[in-house]
Amino acid sequence: MRGCENRYQRFVVLATTLTATAVPASPSQWRAQGWKTDFSRSAVPFGEILSGGPPRDGIPPIDRPKFVPVREVKDIGEREPVIEFPLDDNARAYPLRVLMWHEIVNDTVAGRPVAVTYCPLCNAAMVFDRRVDGRTLDFGTTGLLRHSDLVMWDRQTESWWQQFTGEAIVGQYVGSTLKLIPSRVVPYGEFVARRPDGMVLVPNNPDLRHYGRNPYVNYDEGLAPALFWGELPKGLPAMARVVVARVANGPVAVSLALLAKRGQIDHQGIAFAWRAGQASALGSAEIAKGKDVGAVEVTKDGAALVHDVTFAFVLNAFVKGAVVLTEKGLVDLATGEAR
């Protein structure tokens, strides 16, 4: 079992040293690998889609998630990051120590089919409703990346989906977008304090991976992303964290460094708040010992907003004309110019 982990770690070492010289695959190669995706339908250039190393579901999604009450959990540090989203009275925590190795959890919460996802290379934690046009989809990992971001696939049609946006980019469902559900990444100790009756995702097989370890050691301290094909931002360092609020008229973003400095920012009618006490999942070899990057809350009129804490290169890659509030004011990521 640990041999699988070792192979995965070797891929990580390779991926984090590669530059944009990586060679994209093509529909003919993908068909030869057994994909039955409808490649006549595509929303993006195929040349932007790269092999990440592992094969389809080589990073295995979790289809039958196992949860235990918080009182039974003994091995998660208080500062470790977990994805939390409450649906009705069903509060669940999805530790990044588990999602780091699986990236997708197909779950059903309060009768609602959801996909809880995490892309380590983009530090993107997103929760989606798995229903599209009345049909419930089950998601896996393609082993492919676009702009360093996880490309998911659904087992019903083998369409490919962009994790950061929730958009179908290749296949039958092109033109469809998964509905995002408000969630947030919080330190585990905070989840326990607020949700003493909450449930926590645990590995089905604790020996499958070295859970609690970070195979992307010091990734968030690097100068550039792994396996990235495209233009890097000019307005911020590529690996600078940004808080991205998803609203109807487009993303609203602030620099995490600025937010941490001020503690709270009201920007375009959106309240951004930061507090210390959460470890980075992508720093130290042990997630529990990661540097303090803090936890973020984003609301509008007191209601939680869909948001994400990702890297500047991700926002620049997926949002044309993205503008971020920084210590220098509003900055256009593509040009570096002030607005």
C-alpha positions as CSV (number, residue, x, y, z in Angstrom):
1,M,0.0,0.0,0.0
2,R,2.8,2.4,0.9
3,G,4.4,1.6,-2.4
4,C,1.6,3.5,-4.1
5,E,2.4,6.5,-1.9
6,N,6.1,6.3,-2.9
7,R,5.2,6.4,-6.6
8,Y,2.9,9.3,-6.0
9,Q,5.7,11.2,-4.1
10,R,8.1,10.6,-7.0
11,F,5.5,12.2,-9.3
12,V,5.3,15.2,-7.0
13,V,9.1,15.7,-7.0
14,L,9.0,15.6,-10.8
15,A,6.0,17.8,-11.2
16,T,7.3,20.6,-9.0
17,T,10.5,20.9,-11.0
18,L,9.0,20.9,-14.5
19,T,8.4,24.1,-16.4
20,A,6.0,24.9,-19.2
21,T,7.9,22.7,-21.6
22,A,5.4,19.9,-20.8
23,V,3.8,18.3,-23.8
24,P,0.0,18.3,-24.1
25,A,-1.9,15.2,-25.0
26,S,-4.6,14.9,-27.7
27,P,-7.9,13.2,-28.3
28,S,-6.3,10.4,-30.3
29,Q,-4.0,9.6,-27.3
30,W,-6.9,9.8,-24.9
31,R,-9.1,7.5,-27.0
32,A,-6.2,5.0,-27.0
33,Q,-6.2,5.1,-23.2
34,G,-9.9,4.0,-23.3
35,W,-11.7,7.4,-22.9
36,K,-15.2,7.4,-24.3
37,T,-15.6,11.1,-23.9
38,D,-17.3,13.0,-26.8
39,F,-14.3,14.9,-28.0
40,S,-16.3,16.7,-30.7
41,R,-17.5,19.0,-27.9
42,S,-14.9,21.1,-26.2
43,A,-15.0,24.5,-24.6
44,V,-11.2,24.9,-24.3
45,P,-8.2,24.2,-26.6
46,F,-7.0,20.6,-26.2
47,G,-3.4,21.9,-26.1
48,E,-4.1,23.4,-22.6
49,I,-4.8,20.0,-21.1
50,L,-1.7,18.3,-19.8
51,S,-1.0,14.9,-18.2
52,G,-0.4,15.3,-14.5
53,G,1.4,11.9,-14.3
54,P,-1.1,9.5,-12.6
55,P,-3.6,7.7,-14.9
56,R,-7.4,8.0,-14.6
57,D,-8.3,7.7,-10.9
58,G,-4.7,7.0,-10.1
59,I,-5.4,9.5,-7.4
60,P,-8.5,7.6,-6.2
61,P,-11.7,9.5,-5.3
62,I,-13.6,8.5,-2.2
63,D,-17.0,7.0,-3.2
64,R,-18.1,5.6,0.1
65,P,-16.9,8.1,2.7
66,K,-16.6,7.1,6.3
67,F,-17.2,9.5,9.1
68,V,-16.7,9.3,12.9
69,P,-17.8,11.7,15.6
70,V,-15.3,14.4,16.6
71,R,-14.9,12.7,20.1
72,E,-13.4,9.7,18.4
73,V,-10.8,11.6,16.4
74,K,-7.3,11.5,18.0
75,D,-4.8,12.2,15.3
76,I,-5.8,15.5,13.7
77,G,-4.0,18.6,15.0
78,E,-6.0,21.6,16.1
79,R,-4.5,23.8,13.4
80,E,-5.0,21.4,10.6
81,P,-7.2,22.7,7.8
82,V,-10.6,21.0,7.1
83,I,-13.3,21.8,4.7
84,E,-16.6,22.6,6.4
85,F,-20.0,23.2,5.0
86,P,-23.2,22.8,7.0
87,L,-26.3,21.6,5.2
88,D,-29.3,21.8,7.6
89,D,-28.0,20.3,10.8
90,N,-25.4,18.0,9.1
91,A,-22.0,19.5,9.9
92,R,-19.1,17.6,8.4
93,A,-15.4,18.2,8.3
94,Y,-13.3,17.0,5.4
95,P,-9.7,17.2,6.5
96,L,-7.2,18.2,3.8
97,R,-4.9,15.5,5.3
98,V,-7.3,13.1,3.6
99,L,-8.3,15.1,0.5
100,M,-4.6,15.7,-0.3
101,W,-4.4,12.1,-1.4
102,H,-7.9,11.7,-2.9
103,E,-8.9,15.1,-4.2
104,I,-12.6,14.2,-4.6
105,V,-15.2,12.9,-2.2
106,N,-18.6,11.8,-3.7
107,D,-20.9,12.3,-0.7
108,T,-24.6,12.8,0.1
109,V,-25.4,15.3,2.9
110,A,-29.0,15.9,4.1
111,G,-30.2,14.2,0.9
112,R,-28.1,16.4,-1.4
113,P,-25.5,14.7,-3.6
114,V,-22.3,16.7,-3.3
115,A,-18.7,16.5,-4.5
116,V,-16.1,17.8,-2.0
117,T,-12.9,18.6,-3.9
118,Y,-9.4,19.8,-3.3
119,C,-6.7,20.5,-5.9
120,P,-3.3,20.8,-4.0
121,L,-1.5,22.4,-7.0
122,C,-4.0,25.3,-6.9
123,N,-4.9,25.1,-3.2
124,A,-8.5,25.2,-4.4
125,A,-11.1,23.7,-2.0
126,M,-14.6,23.7,-3.7
127,V,-17.9,21.9,-2.9
128,F,-20.3,21.2,-5.7
129,D,-23.8,19.9,-6.1
130,R,-23.5,16.7,-8.1
131,R,-26.8,17.1,-9.9
132,V,-27.0,18.3,-13.5
133,D,-30.3,18.5,-15.4
134,G,-31.9,16.2,-12.8
135,R,-29.1,13.6,-13.0
136,T,-26.7,12.7,-10.2
137,L,-23.1,12.4,-11.4
138,D,-20.2,10.6,-9.8
139,F,-16.8,12.2,-10.2
140,G,-13.3,10.9,-10.5
141,T,-9.8,12.3,-11.3
142,T,-8.8,12.2,-15.0
143,G,-5.0,12.4,-14.2
144,L,-5.1,15.5,-16.3
145,L,-4.5,19.2,-15.5
146,R,-5.4,22.5,-17.1
147,H,-3.5,25.5,-15.8
148,S,-2.3,23.2,-13.0
149,D,-5.9,22.6,-11.9
150,L,-7.5,19.3,-11.5
151,V,-9.7,18.1,-14.4
152,M,-12.5,15.9,-13.1
153,W,-14.6,13.4,-15.0
154,D,-18.1,12.0,-14.5
155,R,-18.7,8.3,-14.8
156,Q,-22.1,8.7,-16.4
157,T,-20.9,10.4,-19.6
158,E,-17.1,10.7,-19.2
159,S,-17.3,14.4,-19.7
160,W,-14.4,16.4,-18.2
161,W,-14.9,19.2,-15.7
162,Q,-12.7,22.0,-14.5
163,Q,-12.4,21.9,-10.7
164,F,-11.8,25.6,-10.1
165,T,-14.8,26.8,-12.1
166,G,-17.1,23.7,-12.1
167,E,-17.5,24.0,-15.8
168,A,-17.7,21.1,-18.2
169,I,-14.8,21.6,-20.6
170,V,-15.0,18.5,-22.8
171,G,-17.8,16.1,-23.6
172,Q,-21.5,15.8,-23.6
173,Y,-22.0,18.3,-20.8
174,V,-20.1,21.2,-22.4
175,G,-22.2,24.3,-21.6
176,S,-23.1,23.1,-18.1
177,T,-21.6,24.3,-14.8
178,L,-21.8,22.6,-11.5
179,K,-23.5,24.6,-8.7
180,L,-21.1,25.7,-6.0
181,I,-22.1,25.4,-2.4
182,P,-20.8,27.8,0.2
183,S,-18.0,26.2,2.3
184,R,-14.9,27.3,4.0
185,V,-11.6,25.9,5.2
186,V,-11.2,26.2,9.0
187,P,-8.7,24.9,11.6
188,Y,-9.9,21.6,13.0
189,G,-10.0,22.9,16.6
190,E,-12.4,25.6,15.5
191,F,-14.7,23.0,13.9
192,V,-14.7,20.9,17.1
193,A,-15.4,24.0,19.3
194,R,-18.3,25.1,17.1
195,R,-19.6,21.7,16.1
196,P,-19.0,19.3,19.1
197,D,-21.6,17.0,17.5
198,G,-20.0,17.1,14.1
199,M,-18.7,14.3,12.0
200,V,-15.2,13.9,10.5
201,L,-14.1,12.2,7.3
202,V,-11.6,9.5,8.0
203,P,-9.7,7.2,5.6
204,N,-11.5,3.9,4.7
205,N,-8.1,2.3,4.7
206,P,-5.6,4.2,7.0
207,D,-2.7,2.3,5.5
208,L,-3.4,3.3,1.9
209,R,-1.5,6.6,2.2
210,H,0.5,8.4,4.8
211,Y,-2.3,10.6,5.9
212,G,-1.2,13.8,7.7
213,R,1.9,14.1,5.5
214,N,2.2,16.7,2.8
215,P,3.8,15.3,-0.4
216,Y,4.1,18.8,-1.8
217,V,6.7,20.0,0.8
218,N,7.2,23.8,0.5
219,Y,5.1,24.0,-2.6
220,D,3.5,27.3,-1.5
221,E,7.0,28.8,-1.0
222,G,8.0,28.2,-4.6
223,L,8.2,30.9,-7.3
224,A,6.0,29.2,-9.9
225,P,3.4,26.4,-10.0
226,A,3.9,22.9,-11.2
227,L,2.8,21.7,-14.6
228,F,1.5,25.1,-15.6
229,W,1.0,26.1,-19.2
230,G,0.1,29.7,-19.7
231,E,0.9,33.3,-18.6
232,L,1.8,34.0,-15.0
233,P,0.3,37.1,-13.3
234,K,2.3,40.3,-13.3
235,G,0.4,42.1,-10.6
236,L,1.3,39.6,-7.8
237,P,3.8,36.8,-7.3
238,A,2.4,33.6,-8.9
239,M,2.1,31.8,-5.6
240,A,0.7,34.6,-3.5
241,R,-2.6,33.6,-1.9
242,V,-5.7,35.5,-2.9
243,V,-9.2,35.3,-1.4
244,V,-11.8,35.0,-4.2
245,A,-15.5,35.6,-3.5
246,R,-17.8,34.2,-6.2
247,V,-20.7,36.6,-6.9
248,A,-23.1,36.9,-9.8
249,N,-21.3,39.7,-11.6
250,G,-17.9,38.1,-11.4
251,P,-15.2,37.2,-8.8
252,V,-14.2,39.8,-6.2
253,A,-10.7,39.2,-4.9
254,V,-8.4,40.5,-2.2
255,S,-4.8,39.7,-1.3
256,L,-4.5,37.3,1.7
257,A,-1.4,39.3,2.8
258,L,-3.4,42.5,2.9
259,L,-6.4,40.8,4.7
260,A,-4.1,39.3,7.3
261,K,-2.6,42.7,7.9
262,R,-5.9,44.4,8.4
263,G,-8.0,41.5,9.8
264,Q,-11.1,42.7,8.1
265,I,-11.9,44.4,4.7
266,D,-15.2,45.5,3.3
267,H,-14.8,45.5,-0.5
268,Q,-17.6,46.0,-3.1
269,G,-20.2,45.2,-0.4
270,I,-18.5,42.0,0.6
271,A,-17.0,41.5,4.1
272,F,-13.7,39.6,4.2
273,A,-12.4,38.5,7.6
274,W,-9.2,36.8,8.7
275,R,-8.0,35.3,11.9
276,A,-4.8,33.4,12.8
277,G,-4.6,29.8,13.8
278,Q,-4.7,27.6,10.6
279,A,-1.8,25.7,9.2
280,S,-0.9,25.6,5.5
281,A,-1.5,22.2,4.0
282,L,1.3,22.8,1.4
283,G,4.3,23.8,3.6
284,S,5.9,21.5,6.1
285,A,6.1,17.7,5.6
286,E,3.6,17.3,8.4
287,I,0.5,19.3,7.8
288,A,0.0,19.9,11.5
289,K,3.3,21.8,11.6
290,G,2.6,24.0,8.6
291,K,3.1,27.8,8.8
292,D,0.1,29.8,10.0
293,V,-1.8,31.1,7.0
294,G,-5.0,31.9,9.0
295,A,-8.6,31.2,8.3
296,V,-10.9,33.3,6.2
297,E,-14.6,34.1,6.3
298,V,-16.5,35.8,3.5
299,T,-20.0,37.1,3.8
300,K,-22.5,39.5,2.2
301,D,-25.2,41.0,4.4
302,G,-24.4,38.4,7.0
303,A,-24.8,35.4,4.7
304,A,-21.9,33.1,3.8
305,L,-20.6,33.5,0.2
306,V,-19.0,30.9,-2.0
307,H,-15.3,31.7,-1.8
308,D,-11.9,30.2,-2.1
309,V,-8.3,30.9,-1.0
310,T,-6.1,30.1,-4.0
311,F,-3.0,31.3,-5.7
312,A,-2.7,34.4,-7.9
313,F,-1.7,32.4,-10.9
314,V,-5.0,30.4,-10.7
315,L,-7.2,33.5,-10.7
316,N,-5.2,35.0,-13.5
317,A,-5.5,31.8,-15.6
318,F,-9.3,31.3,-15.2
319,V,-10.6,34.8,-14.9
320,K,-9.9,37.2,-17.7
321,G,-9.2,40.7,-16.5
322,A,-9.0,39.6,-12.9
323,V,-8.4,42.5,-10.4
324,V,-7.2,42.0,-6.9
325,L,-7.2,44.5,-3.9
326,T,-3.6,44.6,-2.7
327,E,-1.5,46.8,-0.5
328,K,-0.9,48.9,-3.6
329,G,-4.6,49.2,-4.3
330,L,-6.5,47.5,-7.1
331,V,-4.1,45.7,-9.4
332,D,-4.8,44.0,-12.8
333,L,-3.2,40.6,-12.5
334,A,-2.6,40.3,-16.3
335,T,-0.8,43.6,-16.7
336,G,0.3,44.6,-13.2
337,E,-1.3,48.0,-13.7
338,A,-3.1,49.8,-10.9
339,R,-6.9,50.4,-11.5
